[in-house]
Amino acid sequence: MMSDRHTDEVGVPMDVAGGEGWVRAPSSVSSEIVRRVDEALRHMYGPKMLAPNGDPVGELIHIMLTQNTSDANSDRTYAALRSAYSSWEAVAAASPSEIAEVIRMGGLADIKAARIIEVLSRIEADYGCISLDAIDSMNDDEAFDYLTSLPGVGPKTAACVLLFALGRPVFPVDTHVHRVANRIGLVDTKQPAKTQEELGAVVPEDIVYQLHMNMVAHGRRTCRARRPKCEECALRDECAWAIAASCKAGDKGVSEESVAERVAEGGRA
């Protein structure tokens, strides 16, 4: 389950011109480059296999509960909600204050409770019951558009529901994926939604889940918002942020000209 938390972002410290590598994000990143990133991260964090849970409503509510809390805490909060109510219809019929008490441990309880009722009620109004079985007959774009039409459901949440619940090859971008993608130069974007739009168009379907999970792991463990562990990163020789920081610090006499040469040769020193 992915977290909805946001952390402080640290941008690329300087803009370095490049050629065929990915030091400066091109207007359209190739699938070949994305596969190279995936392969490097697979070596760092291992292969990942998707096992869709088949419960899009549950996934949607669970993700809503992850906002501003840890994954472990959101798991406990979700379990408490499911234990307290026998069905989603029962949740929708409860008062916001009742639900808020049940989910209090997850933080922002009053806001989340109201939003959960709003979303469940909207689904029930649309389909006559609280079920998202209808999106099975939709293509990915149609299902994504419907989910993002729900109150408070953004692109990342919609993509997570489609990927984790239904196994659809839709690439979610959270704050970690957004930071990593910009640092290594796959994109040059200001908002996760734009990063998701750009990467979603080029990430090969067979690596969507693995790349997402490993980019999240990379952002949490290595390419952290503050004090990233560049020396431990398998992508450091092809990373825009690391190379630029190295140039800025005068590390080993690397110049901007040598960076351009490095990139033209495929990104390696």
C-alpha positions as CSV (number, residue, x, y, z in Angstrom):
1,M,0.0,0.0,0.0
2,M,1.4,3.3,-1.0
3,S,1.6,6.3,1.3
4,D,0.0,9.6,0.6
5,R,2.5,11.5,2.7
6,H,4.4,14.5,1.2
7,T,8.0,15.3,2.1
8,D,10.2,18.3,1.4
9,E,11.5,18.2,-2.1
10,V,15.1,19.1,-3.1
11,G,15.4,20.1,-6.7
12,V,18.3,19.6,-9.1
13,P,20.9,22.1,-8.0
14,M,22.0,23.1,-11.5
15,D,21.0,22.5,-15.1
16,V,23.5,20.5,-17.1
17,A,23.2,20.2,-20.8
18,G,23.3,16.8,-22.3
19,G,23.0,14.6,-25.3
20,E,21.7,11.1,-25.6
21,G,21.8,10.3,-21.9
22,W,19.3,11.5,-19.5
23,V,21.1,14.2,-17.6
24,R,18.6,16.8,-18.9
25,A,15.2,15.4,-19.3
26,P,14.3,15.2,-23.0
27,S,10.9,16.2,-24.2
28,S,10.0,12.5,-24.5
29,V,12.0,9.9,-22.5
30,S,12.4,6.6,-24.3
31,S,11.2,3.3,-23.0
32,E,14.7,2.1,-23.4
33,I,16.0,4.6,-20.8
34,V,13.1,3.7,-18.5
35,R,14.1,0.0,-18.8
36,R,17.7,0.9,-17.9
37,V,16.5,2.6,-14.7
38,D,14.2,-0.3,-13.9
39,E,17.1,-2.8,-14.3
40,A,19.4,-0.8,-12.0
41,L,16.7,-0.5,-9.3
42,R,15.9,-4.2,-9.7
43,H,19.4,-5.0,-8.8
44,M,19.2,-2.7,-5.8
45,Y,15.8,-3.7,-4.4
46,G,14.9,-7.0,-6.1
47,P,12.2,-8.0,-8.5
48,K,8.6,-7.2,-7.7
49,M,5.6,-9.3,-8.7
50,L,2.1,-7.8,-8.7
51,A,-0.8,-9.7,-7.1
52,P,-3.9,-7.6,-7.6
53,N,-6.2,-7.7,-4.6
54,G,-9.4,-7.4,-6.6
55,D,-11.0,-4.9,-4.3
56,P,-11.1,-1.5,-5.9
57,V,-13.4,0.1,-3.3
58,G,-11.3,-1.2,-0.4
59,E,-8.1,0.0,-2.1
60,L,-9.6,3.4,-2.7
61,I,-10.6,3.9,0.9
62,H,-7.3,2.4,2.2
63,I,-5.4,4.9,0.1
64,M,-7.5,7.8,1.4
65,L,-6.6,6.7,4.9
66,T,-2.8,6.9,4.1
67,Q,-2.8,10.7,3.9
68,N,-0.4,12.2,6.5
69,T,0.4,9.0,8.2
70,S,2.6,6.0,7.9
71,D,1.8,2.9,5.9
72,A,1.7,0.8,9.1
73,N,-0.7,3.2,10.8
74,S,-3.0,3.5,7.8
75,D,-3.1,-0.3,7.8
76,R,-4.3,-0.4,11.4
77,T,-6.8,2.4,10.7
78,Y,-8.2,0.6,7.7
79,A,-8.5,-2.7,9.7
80,A,-10.3,-0.8,12.4
81,L,-12.8,0.7,9.9
82,R,-13.5,-2.7,8.3
83,S,-14.0,-4.3,11.8
84,A,-16.4,-1.6,12.9
85,Y,-18.7,-1.8,9.9
86,S,-20.1,-4.8,8.2
87,S,-20.3,-3.3,4.8
88,W,-19.4,-0.1,2.8
89,E,-23.1,0.7,2.8
90,A,-23.0,0.7,6.6
91,V,-20.0,3.1,6.5
92,A,-21.9,5.4,4.1
93,A,-24.9,5.4,6.4
94,A,-22.9,6.3,9.5
95,S,-22.3,9.8,10.7
96,P,-19.0,11.5,10.0
97,S,-18.4,11.8,13.8
98,E,-18.8,8.1,14.3
99,I,-16.4,7.2,11.5
100,A,-14.0,9.8,12.7
101,E,-13.8,8.2,16.1
102,V,-13.0,4.8,14.5
103,I,-10.2,6.2,12.3
104,R,-8.9,8.7,14.8
105,M,-5.5,6.9,15.1
106,G,-4.8,7.7,11.4
107,G,-4.9,11.5,11.8
108,L,-7.1,14.1,10.0
109,A,-10.0,11.9,11.1
110,D,-12.8,14.5,10.7
111,I,-11.6,15.4,7.2
112,K,-11.1,11.8,6.1
113,A,-14.4,10.6,7.6
114,A,-16.4,13.2,5.7
115,R,-14.6,12.5,2.4
116,I,-15.1,8.7,2.8
117,I,-18.8,9.2,3.2
118,E,-18.9,11.5,0.2
119,V,-17.0,9.1,-2.1
120,L,-19.0,6.1,-1.1
121,S,-22.3,8.0,-1.5
122,R,-21.3,9.1,-4.9
123,I,-20.4,5.6,-6.0
124,E,-23.8,4.4,-4.7
125,A,-25.6,7.2,-6.5
126,D,-23.8,6.3,-9.8
127,Y,-24.3,2.5,-9.7
128,G,-27.1,1.8,-7.2
129,C,-24.7,0.0,-4.9
130,I,-21.2,0.6,-3.4
131,S,-19.2,-1.3,-6.0
132,L,-16.7,-0.5,-8.7
133,D,-17.4,-3.6,-10.7
134,A,-18.5,-1.3,-13.5
135,I,-15.0,-0.2,-14.3
136,D,-14.1,-3.7,-15.3
137,S,-15.9,-2.9,-18.6
138,M,-14.0,0.4,-19.0
139,N,-10.7,0.8,-20.7
140,D,-7.8,2.3,-18.6
141,D,-8.5,5.9,-19.6
142,E,-12.2,5.6,-18.9
143,A,-11.6,4.0,-15.5
144,F,-9.0,6.6,-14.6
145,D,-11.4,9.4,-15.6
146,Y,-14.2,8.0,-13.5
147,L,-12.0,7.5,-10.5
148,T,-10.6,11.1,-10.7
149,S,-14.1,12.4,-11.0
150,L,-14.8,11.2,-7.4
151,P,-14.5,13.8,-4.6
152,G,-10.9,14.2,-3.6
153,V,-9.5,11.5,-5.7
154,G,-6.4,12.6,-7.6
155,P,-4.3,11.0,-10.3
156,K,-2.0,9.0,-8.0
157,T,-4.9,7.5,-6.0
158,A,-6.7,6.6,-9.2
159,A,-3.6,4.9,-10.6
160,C,-3.0,3.0,-7.4
161,V,-6.5,1.6,-7.4
162,L,-6.2,0.5,-11.0
163,L,-2.8,-1.0,-10.5
164,F,-3.0,-2.6,-7.0
165,A,-6.6,-3.7,-7.1
166,L,-7.2,-4.5,-10.7
167,G,-3.7,-5.1,-12.2
168,R,-4.1,-2.4,-14.8
169,P,-0.7,-1.2,-16.2
170,V,-1.3,2.4,-14.9
171,F,1.8,4.0,-13.4
172,P,1.3,5.9,-10.1
173,V,3.6,8.7,-9.1
174,D,3.8,9.7,-5.4
175,T,6.2,12.2,-3.9
176,H,9.1,9.7,-3.9
177,V,8.7,8.7,-7.5
178,H,8.3,12.3,-8.5
179,R,11.6,13.3,-6.7
180,V,13.6,10.3,-8.1
181,A,12.3,10.9,-11.6
182,N,13.3,14.5,-11.6
183,R,16.6,14.0,-9.9
184,I,17.8,11.3,-12.4
185,G,16.5,13.4,-15.3
186,L,13.7,11.3,-16.6
187,V,11.4,14.3,-16.4
188,D,11.6,18.0,-15.6
189,T,8.3,18.7,-13.8
190,K,7.1,20.6,-10.8
191,Q,4.1,18.5,-9.8
192,P,3.7,14.7,-9.3
193,A,0.6,14.7,-11.6
194,K,2.6,16.0,-14.5
195,T,5.4,13.4,-13.8
196,Q,2.7,10.7,-13.8
197,E,1.4,12.0,-17.1
198,E,4.8,11.9,-18.8
199,L,6.1,8.7,-17.3
200,G,2.7,6.9,-17.8
201,A,3.1,7.4,-21.6
202,V,6.5,5.6,-21.7
203,V,6.8,3.1,-18.9
204,P,6.5,-0.4,-20.5
205,E,3.5,-2.3,-19.3
206,D,5.5,-5.3,-18.1
207,I,7.5,-3.2,-15.6
208,V,4.9,-0.7,-14.3
209,Y,4.5,-2.4,-10.9
210,Q,8.1,-3.3,-10.4
211,L,9.4,0.2,-11.4
212,H,6.8,2.0,-9.2
213,M,7.6,-0.1,-6.1
214,N,11.4,0.2,-6.6
215,M,11.3,3.9,-7.3
216,V,9.3,4.3,-4.0
217,A,11.9,2.2,-2.2
218,H,14.7,4.2,-3.8
219,G,13.1,7.5,-2.7
220,R,12.6,6.3,0.9
221,R,15.9,4.5,1.4
222,T,18.6,6.0,-0.9
223,C,17.4,9.1,-2.9
224,R,15.9,10.7,0.1
225,A,14.6,14.3,0.1
226,R,17.4,15.4,2.4
227,R,20.9,13.9,2.5
228,P,20.5,11.4,-0.3
229,K,22.9,8.5,-0.2
230,C,24.3,9.1,-3.7
231,E,27.4,7.0,-3.0
232,E,25.1,3.9,-2.6
233,C,23.1,4.6,-5.8
234,A,23.4,2.4,-8.8
235,L,22.3,5.3,-11.0
236,R,24.8,7.8,-9.6
237,D,26.9,7.9,-12.8
238,E,23.8,8.7,-14.9
239,C,21.9,10.8,-12.5
240,A,21.4,14.5,-13.3
241,W,21.3,15.5,-9.6
242,A,24.3,13.6,-8.6
243,I,26.4,14.7,-11.6
244,A,25.4,18.3,-11.2
245,A,26.1,18.2,-7.5
246,S,29.5,16.6,-8.2
247,C,30.3,19.4,-10.7
248,K,29.1,22.1,-8.3
249,A,31.4,20.7,-5.6
250,G,34.3,20.3,-8.0
251,D,34.5,16.6,-7.2
252,K,37.4,15.0,-8.9
253,G,37.8,18.0,-11.2
254,V,34.6,17.1,-13.1
255,S,33.6,20.0,-15.3
256,E,30.3,20.8,-17.1
257,E,32.0,20.0,-20.4
258,S,33.0,16.6,-19.2
259,V,29.5,15.9,-18.0
260,A,28.2,16.6,-21.5
261,E,30.9,14.2,-22.9
262,R,29.9,11.6,-20.3
263,V,26.3,11.8,-21.3
264,A,27.0,11.7,-25.1
265,E,28.9,8.4,-24.4
266,G,25.8,6.9,-22.7
267,G,25.9,8.5,-19.3
268,R,29.0,6.6,-17.9
269,A,32.1,8.2,-16.6
